[in-house]
Amino acid sequence: MKMKEIKELTTEELKTALVENYEALTNLKFRNALKQEANPASIRNTRKTIARLLTVQKEREIKTQNN
């Protein structure tokens, strides 16, 4: 997901996307350990997506605390 797409998500959609990406990361790591994953870059991309989601979530928390 791109940052623009992530910022358009609602808070609930953001939480759902985080859960889905954490599950996907777990599955990718498991498949990689079993040498079944053909594209190891997908692990890195999933981690970056999680970081983006957490960044937007933290920005929103700070914004609500300041208001």
KEBA-489602 format. One record per atom (N, C-alpha, C, O): residue number from 0; residue in three letters; atom name; x negated, y negated, z. Coordinates in pm, 1 decimal. Atoms other than C-alpha are relative to their C-alpha. Layout:
BEGIN
[NUM, 'ALA', 'CA', [X, Y, Z]]
...
# end
This chain:
BEGIN
[0, 'MET', 'N', [-84.1, 117.9, 0.0]]
[0, 'MET', 'CA', [0.0, 0.0, 0.0]]
[0, 'MET', 'C', [-88.4, -124.0, 0.0]]
[0, 'MET', 'O', [-193.0, -128.6, 64.8]]
[1, 'LYS', 'N', [70.9, 127.1, 4.0]]
[1, 'LYS', 'CA', [-115.5, -348.3, -76.3]]
[1, 'LYS', 'C', [48.4, -86.8, 115.6]]
[1, 'LYS', 'O', [156.3, -64.7, 170.5]]
[2, 'MET', 'N', [-32.5, 86.8, -112.8]]
[2, 'MET', 'CA', [-115.2, -619.8, 187.9]]
[2, 'MET', 'C', [130.6, -75.4, -25.0]]
[2, 'MET', 'O', [208.9, -96.0, 67.7]]
[3, 'LYS', 'N', [-122.9, 72.0, 33.8]]
[3, 'LYS', 'CA', [161.8, -807.6, 6.9]]
[3, 'LYS', 'C', [122.8, 86.0, 28.6]]
[3, 'LYS', 'O', [221.8, 37.8, 83.4]]
[4, 'GLU', 'N', [-110.3, -92.9, -24.2]]
[4, 'GLU', 'CA', [387.7, -502.0, 22.5]]
[4, 'GLU', 'C', [21.2, 22.5, 149.1]]
[4, 'GLU', 'O', [134.7, 31.8, 195.9]]
[5, 'ILE', 'N', [-8.2, -26.0, -143.5]]
[5, 'ILE', 'CA', [307.8, -445.0, 388.7]]
[5, 'ILE', 'C', [63.3, -117.6, 73.0]]
[5, 'ILE', 'O', [144.3, -98.0, 163.5]]
[6, 'LYS', 'N', [-54.1, 118.3, -66.8]]
[6, 'LYS', 'CA', [389.1, -802.9, 490.1]]
[6, 'LYS', 'C', [149.7, -16.8, -23.5]]
[6, 'LYS', 'O', [217.5, -83.4, 54.8]]
[7, 'GLU', 'N', [-142.3, 8.2, 30.4]]
[7, 'GLU', 'CA', [733.1, -768.4, 329.6]]
[7, 'GLU', 'C', [82.8, 100.0, 79.6]]
[7, 'GLU', 'O', [205.5, 90.4, 81.2]]
[8, 'LEU', 'N', [-71.6, -100.9, -77.8]]
[8, 'LEU', 'CA', [822.5, -471.4, 553.2]]
[8, 'LEU', 'C', [56.3, -59.4, 128.1]]
[8, 'LEU', 'O', [0.4, -153.1, 185.0]]
[9, 'THR', 'N', [-53.9, 39.3, -129.6]]
[9, 'THR', 'CA', [1044.6, -513.8, 854.9]]
[9, 'THR', 'C', [-79.6, 72.6, 108.5]]
[9, 'THR', 'O', [-160.9, 160.2, 78.8]]
[10, 'THR', 'N', [73.4, -60.6, -110.7]]
[10, 'THR', 'CA', [915.1, -417.1, 1197.9]]
[10, 'THR', 'C', [25.9, 150.2, 8.4]]
[10, 'THR', 'O', [-66.8, 227.9, 31.3]]
[11, 'GLU', 'N', [-32.3, -142.9, -5.2]]
[11, 'GLU', 'CA', [1097.7, -83.0, 1193.3]]
[11, 'GLU', 'C', [-63.4, 75.2, -116.3]]
[11, 'GLU', 'O', [-114.6, 185.6, -98.0]]
[12, 'GLU', 'N', [62.8, -63.9, 114.8]]
[12, 'GLU', 'CA', [974.3, -2.2, 843.4]]
[12, 'GLU', 'C', [-150.8, 10.5, 19.9]]
[12, 'GLU', 'O', [-213.6, 106.7, -24.4]]
[13, 'LEU', 'N', [142.9, 0.4, -29.3]]
[13, 'LEU', 'CA', [623.4, -91.3, 959.2]]
[13, 'LEU', 'C', [-36.1, 116.5, 91.8]]
[13, 'LEU', 'O', [-134.5, 186.7, 68.9]]
[14, 'LYS', 'N', [24.2, -110.8, -93.1]]
[14, 'LYS', 'CA', [644.0, 155.5, 1248.1]]
[14, 'LYS', 'C', [14.0, 134.8, -70.1]]
[14, 'LYS', 'O', [-65.4, 226.1, -47.3]]
[15, 'THR', 'N', [-21.7, -123.9, 74.2]]
[15, 'THR', 'CA', [780.8, 426.0, 1018.5]]
[15, 'THR', 'C', [-117.0, 27.7, -93.5]]
[15, 'THR', 'O', [-162.8, 141.4, -104.1]]
[16, 'ALA', 'N', [113.1, -16.2, 91.4]]
[16, 'ALA', 'CA', [502.7, 366.8, 766.2]]
[16, 'ALA', 'C', [-125.8, 42.0, 75.8]]
[16, 'ALA', 'O', [-204.6, 122.4, 26.1]]
[17, 'LEU', 'N', [115.2, -39.1, -81.6]]
[17, 'LEU', 'CA', [243.0, 393.8, 1043.2]]
[17, 'LEU', 'C', [5.2, 148.0, 35.6]]
[17, 'LEU', 'O', [-94.5, 219.1, 23.2]]
[18, 'VAL', 'N', [-15.5, -141.0, -36.8]]
[18, 'VAL', 'CA', [379.2, 728.3, 1159.4]]
[18, 'VAL', 'C', [-26.2, 89.5, -121.3]]
[18, 'VAL', 'O', [-96.1, 190.2, -110.8]]
[19, 'GLU', 'N', [17.9, -79.4, 121.1]]
[19, 'GLU', 'CA', [391.2, 860.2, 803.1]]
[19, 'GLU', 'C', [-146.3, 5.4, -42.0]]
[19, 'GLU', 'O', [-195.6, 110.6, -82.5]]
[20, 'ASN', 'N', [140.4, 3.1, 40.0]]
[20, 'ASN', 'CA', [35.2, 749.8, 730.7]]
[20, 'ASN', 'C', [-89.0, 76.4, 96.7]]
[20, 'ASN', 'O', [-185.5, 140.1, 54.3]]
[21, 'TYR', 'N', [76.3, -79.5, -96.2]]
[21, 'TYR', 'CA', [-99.2, 900.4, 1053.6]]
[21, 'TYR', 'C', [17.8, 149.2, -28.0]]
[21, 'TYR', 'O', [-78.2, 225.7, -19.5]]
[22, 'GLU', 'N', [-25.3, -140.3, 33.5]]
[22, 'GLU', 'CA', [65.6, 1231.2, 959.0]]
[22, 'GLU', 'C', [-73.3, 38.9, -128.1]]
[22, 'GLU', 'O', [-131.4, 147.0, -137.4]]
[23, 'ALA', 'N', [69.5, -27.6, 126.0]]
[23, 'ALA', 'CA', [-73.6, 1208.7, 607.0]]
[23, 'ALA', 'C', [-150.2, 11.7, 22.4]]
[23, 'ALA', 'O', [-215.4, 97.7, -36.8]]
[24, 'LEU', 'N', [143.3, -5.1, -29.2]]
[24, 'LEU', 'CA', [-422.3, 1139.5, 743.7]]
[24, 'LEU', 'C', [-36.9, 131.4, 67.7]]
[24, 'LEU', 'O', [-139.0, 192.1, 35.2]]
[25, 'THR', 'N', [24.8, -127.0, -67.8]]
[25, 'THR', 'CA', [-401.5, 1441.3, 972.8]]
[25, 'THR', 'C', [0.1, 114.9, -100.1]]
[25, 'THR', 'O', [-87.3, 201.6, -96.4]]
[26, 'ASN', 'N', [-8.2, -105.8, 101.0]]
[26, 'ASN', 'CA', [-295.3, 1662.1, 682.9]]
[26, 'ASN', 'C', [-119.7, -3.5, -94.6]]
[26, 'ASN', 'O', [-174.1, 101.0, -130.4]]
[27, 'LEU', 'N', [114.4, 12.0, 89.7]]
[27, 'LEU', 'CA', [-570.6, 1525.7, 458.1]]
[27, 'LEU', 'C', [-128.4, 49.4, 66.8]]
[27, 'LEU', 'O', [-209.7, 116.9, 3.6]]
[28, 'LYS', 'N', [119.3, -46.2, -72.2]]
[28, 'LYS', 'CA', [-836.0, 1587.6, 723.9]]
[28, 'LYS', 'C', [-0.4, 152.4, 13.4]]
[28, 'LYS', 'O', [-104.5, 216.6, -0.1]]
[29, 'PHE', 'N', [-11.7, -144.7, -12.9]]
[29, 'PHE', 'CA', [-708.6, 1940.8, 776.4]]
[29, 'PHE', 'C', [-32.2, 67.6, -132.5]]
[29, 'PHE', 'O', [-108.4, 164.1, -137.2]]
[30, 'ARG', 'N', [24.5, -57.8, 132.3]]
[30, 'ARG', 'CA', [-706.5, 2014.6, 403.9]]
[30, 'ARG', 'C', [-146.4, -16.5, -40.3]]
[30, 'ARG', 'O', [-203.4, 70.8, -105.8]]
[31, 'ASN', 'N', [141.2, 22.7, 32.0]]
[31, 'ASN', 'CA', [-1054.3, 1864.0, 370.7]]
[31, 'ASN', 'C', [-88.3, 100.2, 74.7]]
[31, 'ASN', 'O', [-186.3, 150.4, 19.7]]
[32, 'ALA', 'N', [76.6, -95.9, -78.1]]
[32, 'ALA', 'CA', [-1184.0, 2088.4, 648.4]]
[32, 'ALA', 'C', [6.8, 140.1, -60.2]]
[32, 'ALA', 'O', [-87.6, 218.4, -49.3]]
[33, 'LEU', 'N', [-16.7, -130.7, 63.9]]
[33, 'LEU', 'CA', [-1048.1, 2389.1, 460.9]]
[33, 'LEU', 'C', [-47.9, -0.3, -144.8]]
[33, 'LEU', 'O', [-31.2, 98.1, -216.8]]
[34, 'LYS', 'N', [52.1, 15.7, 136.4]]
[34, 'LYS', 'CA', [-1207.9, 2261.2, 137.8]]
[34, 'LYS', 'C', [109.1, 12.1, -106.1]]
[34, 'LYS', 'O', [84.5, 62.6, -215.7]]
[35, 'GLN', 'N', [-110.3, -3.9, 95.4]]
[35, 'GLN', 'CA', [-867.5, 2230.7, -30.7]]
[35, 'GLN', 'C', [26.3, -136.3, -63.3]]
[35, 'GLN', 'O', [98.8, -145.1, -162.4]]
[36, 'GLU', 'N', [-27.6, 134.8, 49.1]]
[36, 'GLU', 'CA', [-870.5, 1855.2, -88.4]]
[36, 'GLU', 'C', [-90.0, -30.0, -119.8]]
[36, 'GLU', 'O', [-212.5, -23.2, -109.7]]
[37, 'ALA', 'N', [75.5, 27.2, 121.2]]
[37, 'ALA', 'CA', [-974.9, 1765.2, -441.4]]
[37, 'ALA', 'C', [-49.3, -144.7, -4.3]]
[37, 'ALA', 'O', [-147.3, -174.3, -72.6]]
[38, 'ASN', 'N', [34.6, 140.7, 5.3]]
[38, 'ASN', 'CA', [-991.8, 1389.3, -378.8]]
[38, 'ASN', 'C', [-32.5, -52.4, 140.3]]
[38, 'ASN', 'O', [58.7, -94.2, 211.8]]
[39, 'PRO', 'N', [35.3, 45.9, -134.2]]
[39, 'PRO', 'CA', [-1184.3, 1292.0, -63.7]]
[39, 'PRO', 'C', [21.1, -150.1, 19.2]]
[39, 'PRO', 'O', [26.9, -196.7, 133.0]]
[40, 'ALA', 'N', [-24.2, 144.0, -11.2]]
[40, 'ALA', 'CA', [-1127.6, 922.4, -140.3]]
[40, 'ALA', 'C', [139.0, -28.7, 56.1]]
[40, 'ALA', 'O', [163.5, -138.2, 106.8]]
[41, 'SER', 'N', [-134.9, 21.3, -52.5]]
[41, 'SER', 'CA', [-763.6, 968.1, -39.9]]
[41, 'SER', 'C', [-2.1, -15.5, 151.7]]
[41, 'SER', 'O', [83.4, -84.0, 207.9]]
[42, 'ILE', 'N', [13.1, 16.3, -145.2]]
[42, 'ILE', 'CA', [-875.3, 999.1, 324.0]]
[42, 'ILE', 'C', [-35.8, -144.4, 30.9]]
[42, 'ILE', 'O', [24.1, -206.4, 118.7]]
[43, 'ARG', 'N', [42.8, 138.6, -20.6]]
[43, 'ARG', 'CA', [-1050.7, 663.2, 303.9]]
[43, 'ARG', 'C', [113.5, -97.4, -30.3]]
[43, 'ARG', 'O', [133.5, -193.9, 43.5]]
[44, 'ASN', 'N', [-111.0, 87.9, 35.6]]
[44, 'ASN', 'CA', [-752.2, 502.2, 130.8]]
[44, 'ASN', 'C', [109.7, 1.9, 106.1]]
[44, 'ASN', 'O', [168.7, -101.9, 136.3]]
[45, 'THR', 'N', [-101.5, -11.4, -104.5]]
[45, 'THR', 'CA', [-513.8, 631.5, 397.3]]
[45, 'THR', 'C', [-44.4, -73.0, 125.7]]
[45, 'THR', 'O', [36.0, -140.0, 190.4]]
[46, 'ARG', 'N', [51.8, 72.0, -117.5]]
[46, 'ARG', 'CA', [-737.9, 499.1, 675.4]]
[46, 'ARG', 'C', [9.3, -150.8, -19.3]]
[46, 'ARG', 'O', [41.7, -223.4, 74.7]]
[47, 'LYS', 'N', [-9.5, 143.6, 28.4]]
[47, 'LYS', 'CA', [-747.0, 157.4, 507.6]]
[47, 'LYS', 'C', [144.2, -47.7, 7.6]]
[47, 'LYS', 'O', [170.7, -157.6, 56.3]]
[48, 'THR', 'N', [-141.1, 35.4, -7.9]]
[48, 'THR', 'CA', [-368.7, 155.6, 475.6]]
[48, 'THR', 'C', [44.2, -9.5, 145.4]]
[48, 'THR', 'O', [117.6, -101.2, 182.2]]
[49, 'ILE', 'N', [-32.9, 4.3, -143.0]]
[49, 'ILE', 'CA', [-335.4, 235.4, 846.3]]
[49, 'ILE', 'C', [-55.6, -127.3, 62.4]]
[49, 'ILE', 'O', [12.1, -191.9, 142.4]]
[50, 'ALA', 'N', [60.8, 122.1, -54.0]]
[50, 'ALA', 'CA', [-573.1, -50.0, 927.3]]
[50, 'ALA', 'C', [79.5, -123.5, -41.7]]
[50, 'ALA', 'O', [98.1, -215.3, 38.2]]
[51, 'ARG', 'N', [-80.7, 112.8, 46.7]]
[51, 'ARG', 'CA', [-366.5, -288.9, 715.4]]
[51, 'ARG', 'C', [132.0, -8.5, 77.2]]
[51, 'ARG', 'O', [175.2, -116.6, 117.2]]
[52, 'LEU', 'N', [-126.2, -2.5, -73.5]]
[52, 'LEU', 'CA', [-45.8, -179.5, 886.0]]
[52, 'LEU', 'C', [-19.4, -48.4, 143.7]]
[52, 'LEU', 'O', [61.5, -125.4, 195.5]]
[53, 'LEU', 'N', [27.3, 42.0, -137.3]]
[53, 'LEU', 'CA', [-199.3, -224.7, 1230.3]]
[53, 'LEU', 'C', [-32.3, -149.5, 7.2]]
[53, 'LEU', 'O', [3.4, -216.2, 104.4]]
[54, 'THR', 'N', [32.5, 142.4, 3.7]]
[54, 'THR', 'CA', [-330.7, -568.5, 1132.5]]
[54, 'THR', 'C', [126.1, -84.2, -6.4]]
[54, 'THR', 'O', [140.0, -181.4, 67.8]]
[55, 'VAL', 'N', [-125.5, 74.9, 11.7]]
[55, 'VAL', 'CA', [12.3, -691.1, 1026.7]]
[55, 'VAL', 'C', [80.7, 11.7, 128.5]]
[55, 'VAL', 'O', [140.7, -86.1, 173.0]]
[56, 'GLN', 'N', [-73.1, -20.1, -125.0]]
[56, 'GLN', 'CA', [168.0, -541.5, 1339.8]]
[56, 'GLN', 'C', [-57.6, -89.9, 109.8]]
[56, 'GLN', 'O', [17.8, -152.6, 184.2]]
[57, 'LYS', 'N', [65.1, 82.4, -101.3]]
[57, 'LYS', 'CA', [-86.3, -720.3, 1561.1]]
[57, 'LYS', 'C', [25.5, -149.3, -25.9]]
[57, 'LYS', 'O', [46.7, -225.6, 68.3]]
[58, 'GLU', 'N', [-28.8, 139.2, 34.4]]
[58, 'GLU', 'CA', [-34.0, -1050.2, 1373.8]]
[58, 'GLU', 'C', [140.6, -39.1, 45.1]]
[58, 'GLU', 'O', [162.3, -148.5, 97.2]]
[59, 'ARG', 'N', [-137.6, 28.3, -40.7]]
[59, 'ARG', 'CA', [337.9, -1027.4, 1438.9]]
[59, 'ARG', 'C', [12.7, -8.5, 152.1]]
[59, 'ARG', 'O', [86.9, -92.5, 203.2]]
[60, 'GLU', 'N', [-3.8, 4.4, -145.9]]
[60, 'GLU', 'CA', [283.0, -954.5, 1809.4]]
[60, 'GLU', 'C', [-55.2, -132.4, 50.7]]
[60, 'GLU', 'O', [2.6, -193.7, 140.5]]
[61, 'ILE', 'N', [60.7, 125.5, -41.7]]
[61, 'ILE', 'CA', [56.4, -1256.4, 1845.2]]
[61, 'ILE', 'C', [91.1, -117.5, -33.9]]
[61, 'ILE', 'O', [103.2, -212.2, 43.8]]
[62, 'LYS', 'N', [-90.5, 107.8, 42.0]]
[62, 'LYS', 'CA', [301.0, -1474.7, 1654.4]]
[62, 'LYS', 'C', [119.0, -11.8, 94.9]]
[62, 'LYS', 'O', [160.7, -123.0, 127.2]]
[63, 'THR', 'N', [-114.5, 4.3, -90.5]]
[63, 'THR', 'CA', [589.8, -1378.5, 1885.0]]
[63, 'THR', 'C', [-42.6, -45.4, 138.9]]
[63, 'THR', 'O', [36.6, -107.9, 209.5]]
[64, 'GLN', 'N', [47.5, 43.4, -130.4]]
[64, 'GLN', 'CA', [376.5, -1437.5, 2195.3]]
[64, 'GLN', 'C', [-23.1, -150.6, 3.1]]
[64, 'GLN', 'O', [-1.5, -215.0, 105.8]]
[65, 'ASN', 'N', [27.7, 143.5, 6.0]]
[65, 'ASN', 'CA', [282.2, -1787.2, 2081.2]]
[65, 'ASN', 'C', [127.1, -84.3, -10.5]]
[65, 'ASN', 'O', [126.0, -202.9, 22.6]]
[66, 'ASN', 'N', [-126.6, 75.7, 14.4]]
[66, 'ASN', 'CA', [642.9, -1887.5, 2011.3]]
[66, 'ASN', 'C', [85.0, 11.1, 120.4]]
[66, 'ASN', 'O', [193.9, -46.2, 124.5]]
# end
